[in-house]
Amino acid sequence: MEPHRIVSREEWLAAHKAHLAEEKALTHARDVLAEKRRALPWVKVDTTYTFDTLQGRKTLADLFNGRSQLIVYHFMLGPDWEEGCPGCSFLSDHIDGALQHVEQRDVAYVAVSRAPLEKIEAFKKRMGWHFRWVSSFGSDFNYDYHVSFTPEQCEKGKVYYNFELNDVTAGGFDSDELPGVSVFYKDDAGDVFHTFSTYGRGGEPLIGTYNLLDLTPKGRDEEHNMMDWLRHHDRYDEVRRGADIGAAATGQASQHEAGRCCH
């Protein structure tokens, strides 16, 4: 860490008061943006999507679990992947503790992946998670919400992600699975509406670790991106015991390769 400027308590206080003014402005701007998000138009979901769950085959409407609002996390775990995406796993480590509060506000949460249910359940058990996680294997759900891509789509050189066409050779777009969050509402008549989706860094507000790191002098301390340091949470001990970090990174790269549709 580079040497930092050291000042008197008075100068420190003045600088922090100026910073507080900027933080308050950001908080107010975030409140306004959230209000605008809630006012966005909706679209009715006319397709009957079905999912494999531990309770059998369920429709999208069934996933609301008695509530009127549903958050879907599009978790990167393809049918032929051996384990879930480390970045999606990082985000998912923050979910269980929040759900006991979120569910009191008429909100259901579920993760969705294209992997078969048995593969999902095995990885979920390994990670020690309890949130609901269902399989969209055999369904168009992931494709319609632009988080999974067919080989034919990739062969065209561009895929539609984050509301725009992206070059498949660009960083992050060489996988047949990408992350996202979609939100739905179900009215009293049982009709389901798609209210919002966010992709890329749009899911970052769900990651409490970043909020903690952003408070510290070193911040996120990432040379390039999160994958410089991030591991599945059951692999940090391997690193601390002196395991070869390069080998771990190679393993992650192999996992990513397994999900590639464009080479």
Disulfide bonds with the S-S distance in Angstrom:
Cys154-Cys261 2.26
